[in-house]
Structure formats: structure tokens, C-alpha cells
Amino acid sequence: MSEKYMPVLVGVGQVTEREFDVDSSSVLDLIEQAAYKAVEDAGISKASLADLDSLVMVKSFRESTRNSPEALANRIGATRATQWLMPNGGNGPQYLVNRFSEAIANGESRFVLFAGAEAMATARKIVKTTGEQPPWQEAASGDPSFLVEDVELSTPHEQQHGLWLAPGFYAMSENARRHQLGHSIEEHQLGLGDLFARFTEVAAKSPHAWYPVQRSSDEIATATDSNRYVAWPYTKYMNAMNQINQSAALLLTSVDQARKLGITEDKFIYLHGCSDTKEKSILGRQNYYSSEAMRVMAEQVFENTGANGNLGIDNIEHIDFYSCFPSAVAMARDTFGLSVDDPRPLTITGGLPFHGGAGNNYVMNSIAAMVEKVRADKGSYGLVTANGGYFSKHAAGIYSTNPVEGDWGRTNPASYQKVLDDAADTPFTESPNGEATIETYTVLYGRDNQPQQGVVIGRLGELGDPKAERFVAMVDDDSDVLEGMTQQDMIGSKGIASSGDELNKFSLK
């Protein structure tokens, strides 16, 4: 393949601002810093950013200004670049690398900047101290253009019943996994602690981690005043931490353009395989202990590796699985066929709970870290996975200093997405009434570490009946009932579902 069309990552930048006050960096301040670090990493001048033809920012949870891509372009002198905003979803950064690598290979782009950040620690400090919102607005000519459509990842009905809360949904997935594996509550909880204790080992050594502290399995798994339950069985230490100040940026170009810019070959990182998939709606999925979209993503990421698709998971030395909650990591581990005792760390950053999860942008940090990792381990391969919403959107990429053999190619995601889209939805109803069985569940906790609300996904009928309609409902906030739901496996338990004007209810028999 001509060097003119061979995509390469050439510069990465990360910023973690642990010390902050009301006058600390805004979202755009952090992004600008990360962009200049990426330039420095590539070994080129800031003035080179004027040559960008594309600039894409990942949407922040707390947008700092009306049109952040335009504001960033004005700051860094990239006003000739086409500017986009990537909507909500943790898959976004990897999707961007996949999509624009294809654009470079097709001659549609030649020099691209991706960037994103959260400054929620500072924003929270400002609101708490002054009672005002952060004064971060900048001039804008209009609203930003979204690269892809910005769609809700849950329906109003699902949101009404608490399924917009990420901890609650992933806790429900965790309980489904525990039941499917046949684990006791106690042994599974210890397993969650063991899993994330290994993540803290990595975070403790990372210069960019928000919490560079090693914690024991018991410390993570046991609920205490400082480590309360958020959504059972998840304690605070098992949850992604987005109240942070972090940013990251990536520079993507072609080999030919990199040489013209004076970037040396030791900076080149090649994308060897990539994939992007979307899952069905929350209530329409096959089950909650696995993900068909993740399975297809895992298969497809190896399809275009090498001349004959000759890479597999055994060839991967470095891994960063998306780690918003334990179920996301464990499901990825199982989907890629890794054993529980595989010696390879499943993160290179420390993961979203310990490195910090900069909202939709975390994977920008993990890609930046992976670039540094494979540069330091020349000839190795690194796998990054990304997950948006509620196992809603998936992306993956394989990185190496090794050049890609032959032509670079990206299988059209629509070709394998069709299999997922064509699969039958599980039937569900928004107005359940009658005898029902719990399919999965969680108990949401307050800041006082007391149970406040139960959430159930169930079937009107038996779990094994494919025609039994699925529903979501709330459990009455009786503290004894809720406490009991955390003491025993409730999956398969019977009860009565009833629909109301506002909320569905589920009562145990």
C-alpha cells in the first residue's frame, strides 16, 4: 500500500490535574494542554496544527461551551479543519481511530486530531464554593456538528425505571453473570474484589491515575462507610470515577504526511485490526450475562490483521479492557476466551474506577497509554476495547509498531452489524400485569449505605419460555425486603408484576 494511504498514530498527550481549585483548568484548557502534549510527543511544532483537515472532540458530560470543537480550533490555530463533536458513548475514541484510519486509507483525510476531557472535579468545586455554574463559555458561531447522530441509549420507559443509571444496569448484568456461573453471593463478591485489586496494582504505578493507590481485594469488595454500596453488589470502589480532571488527545495521519511533517518512524503506531458494533435495546436483548455485540466485535477485530488475518488473542501482549464496572471487564475477558488466571493484566491504565473515567473520553487515555506501551515494547501488540452506554456500543483496535502487511483495510461494520440487527428481539411490554419471574435485579443504595430501591427485570411467565414478555419494574422500598434481596439469589424468584400510571411494580410472593 502506498505510504500516502497508510494510517498511523504519531502523537499522544494526556493530562491529569489532581490539584485544583475554582480557578483551575476548564474542559477546554485541559484539552488544549493535551493537544499540545500530543504535538510535542510527535516532535512537531504547534504551528503544524494549522495543517489539520479534521478535528473531532468527544462530548463532555459537562459541556464547557456551546461549540467546543470550534472553540478548540480557534485556540490551537486549526480553523481550516472540519470540526465535529462525537456524541455520548465510551466507544467514541476507538470508533474515531477506526473510522478516520479508513478515511486516510481512502484518501478522504490526511491529518486528524481527536481530543476530549472532563473537568468535573473543578466544576463541582465551583458550584459548591460559589453556587454558580462554571464560567467557561466561549464565543461560538453556532451549534456543533455531530459526527454521528446523537441518540439516547435508553428509552424514556427504561429511564423512568432507573435503567439510565449505569451502576444499576451493570450491577444487574453482574447478578445475571453470577447466577449463570452458579457462584454463591460470597464467592462472587470476593471475585470482584480480586479482579479490581489487580487494577489498583497498575493504577498505583501510573503517572496519570487519579487514585494511584493499591487496594486489597477485601478493601474493594467489602461495604464500609467509606466504600458504600452504590448498586448491589457494587461498592464505590467498583464504580467508574468521573469526578476528575483529565484529558487526552491523539494525532492520526498517513505515513507519507508524517514524513512530510518531519515525524520520525519511531513514533509510528499502526492499527492492525478494528471493529465496531451496536447492541439491541436494553429490554430487547437476548440476556444480561453476555453480549452478542461484544462477541461479534471480538471476532471481527482480528479479521483484517496481517495479510491473512493471522493474529489472535494469544498474540496480544498488552490489553486494556473497558472497565467502567466489573461486569464489563469479566464479560470481555470471557468473550475473548481468557481464563480467570491469565497472567496478562487486563488494564494498562488502572481502569475507570482508579485511573479515572473521563466520561466518554476514557478510551482516548487508554489508546494514548497503549501507544506508549507498544512503543516501549517494540514489536508487541496491544488490544484496546471500548464500550458505550449500557453495553450499547462497542469498539476495538489492535496497535503495534509493526507495519501493516499489504493494504490497510476496515471491514464495513454494516456487513457484520446486519447479523445483530436481524436477530429477533426478546418480546417485552411496558405494562406488565400478572405472575412473573425475576430475570435479574439490583438494589440501589443511598449515601447513608442503606438500601433505597429495588429494580427488577423479569418475565411474565417462566425464564426458559422465549415467548414470555420481559418487563422492568420497581420493588417497594421496604428495607427488610430490599435487604433480603442482597442476602440470597433472587433470580428465578416468583412474584406479581403490576403496571401503574407512572411506574411498574413487582411484589415478591
C-alpha positions in Angstrom: 0.0 0.0 0.0 1.2 3.5 -0.8 2.6 5.4 2.2 0.1 8.1 1.2 -2.8 6.0 2.3 -1.3 4.0 5.3 -2.8 5.4 8.6 -0.6 5.8 11.6 -0.9 7.3 15.1 2.0 9.7 15.6 1.4 11.7 18.7 -0.4 11.2 22.1 -1.0 13.5 25.0 -2.5 13.0 28.5 -3.2 15.4 31.3 -4.3 14.6 34.9 -4.8 17.6 37.1 -5.1 16.3 40.7 -4.6 19.6 42.4 -7.5 22.0 41.6 -9.5 24.9 42.8 -12.2 27.2 41.5 -9.6 28.9 39.2 -8.2 25.6 37.8 -8.4 24.4 34.2 -11.7 24.3 32.3 -12.5 21.4 30.0 -11.1 23.3 27.0 -8.0 24.3 29.0 -7.3 20.6 29.6 -8.0 19.6 26.0 -5.7 22.3 24.7 -2.9 21.1 27.0 -3.4 17.5 25.9 -3.3 18.6 22.2 0.0 20.4 22.7 1.4 17.4 24.5 0.4 15.2 21.5 2.2 17.7 19.2 5.3 17.6 21.5 5.1 13.8 21.5 5.1 13.7 17.7 8.1 16.0 17.7 6.5 18.7 15.6 5.6 22.4 16.2 2.3 23.8 17.4 2.1 25.6 14.1 1.7 22.2 12.4 -1.9 22.1 13.8 -2.8 24.6 11.1 -2.5 21.8 8.6 -5.2 19.7 10.3 -8.0 18.8 7.9 -10.2 17.3 10.6 -10.7 18.0 14.3 -13.0 15.8 16.4 -13.9 16.3 20.0 -15.5 13.8 22.3 -18.6 15.2 24.0 -18.0 16.0 27.7 -20.5 15.1 30.4 -20.5 18.8 31.3 -20.0 20.7 28.1 -18.0 23.8 28.8 -19.2 25.9 25.9 -21.8 26.0 23.1 -19.4 24.8 20.3 -16.4 23.2 21.9 -14.8 21.9 18.6 -14.9 25.4 17.1 -13.5 26.9 20.4 -10.6 24.4 20.4 -9.9 25.1 16.7 -9.7 28.8 17.5 -7.3 28.2 20.4 -4.9 26.0 18.5 -5.0 27.6 15.1 -6.8 24.8 13.3 -9.6 26.9 11.9 -9.3 25.4 8.4 -10.1 21.9 9.8 -13.5 20.4 9.5 -14.8 20.3 13.1 -17.1 17.7 14.6 -18.4 16.6 18.0 -18.6 12.9 18.9 -21.8 12.2 20.9 -22.2 10.2 24.1 -20.7 6.8 24.4 -17.4 5.4 25.8 -16.9 3.6 22.4 -16.3 7.0 20.8 -12.5 7.4 20.9 -11.8 3.9 19.4 -14.6 4.4 16.9 -12.8 7.6 15.8 -9.5 5.9 15.3 -11.2 3.2 13.3 -13.3 5.5 11.1 -10.6 8.1 10.3 -8.0 5.4 9.7 -10.4 4.3 6.9 -10.8 7.9 5.7 -7.0 8.2 5.4 -6.7 4.8 3.6 -9.4 6.0 1.2 -7.7 9.4 0.6 -10.5 11.3 2.3 -8.4 12.7 5.1 -4.7 13.2 5.8 -4.1 14.8 9.3 -6.6 14.5 12.2 -6.8 15.5 15.9 -9.0 13.7 18.4 -9.4 15.1 21.8 -11.6 15.2 24.9 -11.7 15.8 28.6 -13.7 16.2 31.8 -13.2 18.8 34.4 -15.9 17.7 36.7 -13.7 17.9 39.8 -13.2 21.6 39.2 -16.8 22.2 38.1 -18.1 20.6 41.3 -15.7 22.7 43.4 -17.0 25.9 41.7 -20.7 25.0 42.2 -20.1 24.0 45.8 -18.0 27.1 46.6 -19.8 29.8 44.7 -23.2 28.4 44.0 -22.7 29.3 40.3 -22.1 27.3 37.2 -18.5 27.3 35.8 -17.9 30.5 33.8 -16.4 28.6 30.8 -18.5 29.8 27.9 -16.6 30.9 24.7 -17.8 32.6 21.6 -19.5 30.4 19.0 -20.8 30.9 15.5 -23.4 28.2 16.0 -24.1 24.7 17.4 -21.5 22.0 16.7 -21.9 19.4 14.0 -22.2 15.8 15.3 -20.1 13.3 13.5 -22.8 10.6 14.0 -26.3 11.1 15.3 -26.6 11.7 19.0 -29.3 9.3 20.1 -30.5 8.3 23.6 -29.1 4.9 24.7 -32.1 4.1 26.8 -35.8 4.7 26.2 -38.0 7.0 28.4 -39.7 4.0 29.9 -36.3 2.4 30.8 -35.1 5.7 32.2 -38.2 6.1 34.3 -37.4 2.7 35.9 -33.9 3.6 36.7 -32.1 1.9 33.8 -30.4 5.2 32.8 -28.3 4.7 35.9 -25.1 3.0 34.7 -24.2 1.5 38.1 -27.7 0.0 38.4 -27.7 -1.6 34.9 -24.2 -3.0 35.2 -25.0 -4.4 38.7 -28.0 -6.2 37.1 -25.6 -7.6 34.5 -23.3 -8.7 37.3 -26.1 -10.5 39.1 -27.1 -12.3 35.9 -23.5 -13.4 35.4 -23.2 -14.6 39.0 -26.4 -16.7 38.6 -25.3 -18.1 35.2 -21.9 -19.1 36.7 -23.5 -20.8 39.7 -21.5 -18.7 42.2 -22.6 -18.0 45.7 -23.0 -14.4 46.6 -20.0 -14.5 48.9 -17.6 -16.1 46.4 -18.7 -13.9 43.6 -18.2 -10.8 45.7 -14.6 -11.9 46.6 -14.0 -12.5 42.9 -15.0 -8.9 42.1 -12.5 -7.7 44.7 -9.8 -9.9 43.3 -10.4 -8.6 39.8 -10.2 -4.9 40.7 -7.4 -5.4 43.2 -5.2 -6.2 40.2 -6.3 -3.0 38.5 -5.2 -0.9 41.5 -1.7 -2.5 41.2 -1.5 -0.9 37.7 -3.0 2.4 38.8 -0.6 2.7 41.7 2.3 2.8 39.2 0.6 5.2 36.7 1.7 8.8 36.5 -1.8 9.7 35.2 -4.0 7.8 37.6 -6.5 9.8 39.7 -6.1 7.3 42.5 -2.6 5.9 42.4 -3.3 3.7 45.4 -3.0 -0.1 45.6 -6.0 -1.7 47.4 -6.7 -5.2 48.6 -9.4 -7.5 47.4 -11.2 -7.3 50.8 -10.9 -3.5 50.8 -12.7 -3.3 47.4 -15.3 -6.0 48.0 -16.4 -5.0 51.5 -19.0 -2.3 52.0 -18.0 0.3 54.6 -18.8 3.9 55.5 -16.0 5.0 53.0 -16.8 2.3 50.5 -20.6 2.1 50.5 -22.8 0.1 48.2 -23.9 2.1 45.2 -25.9 -0.6 43.3 -25.6 -4.0 44.9 -23.3 -5.9 44.6 -21.1 -2.9 43.5 -19.3 -0.9 46.1 -18.0 2.6 45.5 -14.5 1.2 44.6 -16.1 -0.8 41.8 -17.6 2.2 40.0 -16.1 4.4 37.3 -14.9 7.7 38.7 -15.9 10.7 36.6 -15.4 13.4 39.2 -11.9 14.1 37.9 -9.9 16.5 35.8 -8.4 14.5 32.9 -7.9 14.9 29.2 -6.3 13.1 26.3 -5.5 13.8 22.6 -4.3 11.7 19.6 -2.8 12.7 16.2 -3.6 10.5 13.3 -2.1 10.8 9.8 -0.6 8.8 6.9 2.9 7.6 6.8 3.5 9.9 3.8 2.2 13.0 5.6 4.0 12.1 8.8 7.3 12.1 6.8 6.4 15.5 5.3 5.8 16.9 8.8 9.2 15.6 9.9 7.8 12.9 12.3 10.3 10.1 12.8 9.4 6.5 12.3 9.9 5.6 15.9 6.7 7.4 16.6 4.6 5.4 14.1 1.9 3.2 15.6 -0.2 1.1 13.2 -3.8 0.0 13.7 -3.8 -3.7 12.7 -7.4 -4.6 13.3 -10.6 -2.8 14.3 -14.3 -3.4 14.8 -17.5 -1.5 15.8 -20.8 -3.0 16.8 -24.1 -1.9 18.3 -26.3 -3.9 20.8 -30.0 -4.2 20.8 -32.1 -2.0 23.2 -31.8 -2.8 26.9 -35.1 -4.7 27.1 -34.8 -6.3 23.7 -31.6 -8.2 24.4 -31.0 -12.0 24.4 -29.8 -12.0 28.0 -27.9 -9.9 30.6 -24.9 -12.2 31.3 -23.4 -11.9 27.8 -23.4 -9.5 24.8 -23.8 -10.6 21.2 -22.5 -7.2 20.0 -19.4 -7.7 22.1 -18.9 -11.2 20.8 -19.1 -10.1 17.2 -16.7 -7.2 18.0 -14.2 -9.6 19.5 -14.4 -11.8 16.4 -14.1 -9.0 13.9 -11.2 -7.1 15.4 -8.9 -9.9 14.3 -10.3 -10.3 10.7 -8.0 -7.8 8.9 -4.8 -8.4 10.9 -1.9 -9.1 8.7 -2.1 -10.3 5.2 -4.2 -13.3 6.2 -5.9 -12.2 9.4 -3.2 -14.1 11.3 -3.4 -12.5 14.7 -5.4 -13.9 17.6 -5.8 -13.2 21.3 -2.7 -15.4 22.1 -0.6 -12.8 20.1 -1.7 -9.9 22.2 0.8 -8.9 24.9 -1.0 -5.8 26.2 -4.7 -5.4 27.0 -6.9 -2.6 28.1 -10.5 -3.9 28.5 -13.1 -1.2 29.1 -13.6 -1.2 32.9 -16.5 1.0 33.9 -17.7 -1.8 36.2 -16.5 -5.3 36.9 -19.1 -7.0 34.7 -17.7 -5.1 31.7 -14.2 -6.5 32.3 -15.3 -10.0 33.1 -17.6 -10.2 30.1 -14.8 -9.0 27.8 -12.4 -11.5 29.4 -14.8 -14.3 28.8 -15.8 -13.2 25.3 -12.1 -13.1 24.2 -11.5 -16.5 25.7 -9.2 -15.6 28.5 -9.1 -17.6 31.7 -9.5 -16.0 35.1 -5.9 -16.8 35.9 -4.5 -15.5 32.6 -1.2 -13.7 33.7 -1.7 -10.7 31.4 -3.0 -7.6 33.2 -6.4 -6.6 31.8 -5.6 -2.9 32.0 -2.6 -0.7 31.3 -4.1 2.4 33.0 -5.7 1.1 36.2 -9.2 1.3 34.7 -12.0 3.8 35.1 -12.5 3.4 38.9 -8.8 4.0 39.7 -7.1 5.7 36.7 -10.3 7.8 36.3 -13.0 7.7 33.8 -13.1 11.0 31.9 -16.8 10.4 30.8 -17.0 9.5 27.2 -13.2 10.1 26.7 -11.6 7.4 28.9 -10.6 5.3 25.9 -8.7 8.3 24.5 -6.5 7.9 27.6 -6.2 4.1 27.2 -5.2 4.4 23.5 -2.6 7.0 24.4 -1.3 4.7 27.1 -1.3 1.8 24.7 0.7 3.8 22.1 3.3 4.4 24.8 3.2 0.8 25.9 3.8 -0.8 22.5 6.5 1.9 21.6 8.4 0.8 24.7 7.8 -2.9 23.8 8.7 -2.7 20.1 7.1 -5.5 18.0 4.4 -6.3 20.6 0.6 -6.0 20.0 -1.9 -4.2 22.2 -5.7 -4.6 22.3 -8.0 -1.8 23.4 -11.7 -2.3 23.8 -14.4 0.4 24.3 -18.0 0.3 25.5 -20.6 3.0 25.3 -23.8 3.2 27.3 -25.2 0.0 28.7 -23.2 -2.5 26.7 -24.9 -0.5 23.9 -22.0 0.3 21.5 -18.7 -1.5 21.2 -15.3 -0.8 19.5 -11.9 -2.4 19.5 -8.5 -1.8 18.0 -5.1 -3.6 17.8 -2.0 -1.5 17.9 1.7 -2.2 17.2 4.9 -0.7 16.0 5.0 -3.4 13.4 3.9 -2.1 10.0 0.7 -3.5 8.5 1.3 -6.0 5.7 -0.3 -5.2 2.4 -3.2 -2.8 2.1 -4.8 -1.4 5.2 -8.5 -2.3 5.3 -11.5 -1.9 7.5 -14.4 -4.4 7.0 -17.5 -2.3 6.7 -19.2 -2.6 10.1 -22.6 -2.7 8.4 -21.7 -6.1 6.9 -21.5 -7.8 10.4 -23.9 -5.5 12.2 -26.6 -6.9 10.0 -26.4 -10.2 11.8 -27.0 -8.5 15.1 -29.8 -6.3 13.8 -31.6 -9.2 12.1 -31.7 -11.4 15.3 -35.1 -11.4 16.9 -35.8 -9.1 19.8 -36.9 -10.5 23.1 -40.5 -9.6 23.5 -41.2 -7.0 26.2 -44.1 -5.0 27.5 -44.2 -1.6 29.2 -47.4 -2.5 31.0 -46.9 -5.9 32.8 -49.6 -7.5 34.8 -49.7 -10.9 36.3 -47.4 -13.7 37.7 -43.8 -13.1 36.9 -40.3 -14.4 37.4 -37.1 -12.3 38.2 -34.6 -12.5 35.3 -32.1 -10.1 37.0 -32.2 -7.4 39.6 -30.3 -4.9 41.8 -30.8 -2.8 44.9 -29.9 0.9 44.8 -28.3 2.4 47.9 -28.2 5.9 49.3 -25.2 7.8 50.6 -26.0 6.5 54.0 -25.2 3.0 52.8 -28.8 1.9 53.3 -30.9 0.2 50.6 -33.4 2.6 48.9 -34.9 1.0 45.9 -35.0 -2.4 44.2 -35.1 -2.7 40.4 -36.2 -5.9 38.6 -36.1 -7.1 35.0 -38.4 -10.0 34.8 -40.6 -12.2 32.6 -44.3 -12.7 32.6 -44.0 -16.4 32.9 -41.0 -18.7 33.0 -37.5 -17.7 32.3 -37.0 -20.5 29.8 -40.0 -19.5 27.7 -38.8 -17.4 24.7 -42.3 -16.0 24.3 -42.6 -14.8 27.9 -42.7 -11.0 27.8 -39.9 -9.1 29.5 -40.6 -6.1 31.7 -38.8 -3.7 34.1 -40.3 -2.8 37.5 -39.5 -1.3 40.8 -39.7 -3.1 44.1 -41.4 -1.4 47.1 -38.9 0.4 49.3 -39.4 -1.9 52.3 -36.0 -2.0 53.9 -36.4 -5.6 55.1 -37.4 -6.8 51.6 -34.5 -4.9 50.0 -32.0 -6.2 52.5 -33.3 -9.7 51.9 -32.7 -9.3 48.1 -29.0 -8.8 48.8 -28.7 -11.9 51.0 -29.8 -14.5 48.6 -30.0 -15.1 44.8 -33.4 -13.8 43.7 -33.1 -14.8 40.1 -35.9 -17.2 39.3 -38.0 -16.0 42.3 -41.7 -15.6 41.6 -43.8 -12.5 42.2 -46.6 -10.3 40.8 -46.0 -7.6 38.3 -48.4 -4.7 38.0 -48.4 -1.6 35.8 -49.3 1.8 37.1 -49.8 5.3 35.8 -46.1 6.1 36.3 -44.1 3.1 37.5 -44.4 -0.7 37.2 -44.2 -2.5 40.5 -43.0 -6.0 41.4 -44.0 -7.7 44.6 -42.3 -10.9 45.8 -44.6 -13.8 46.7 
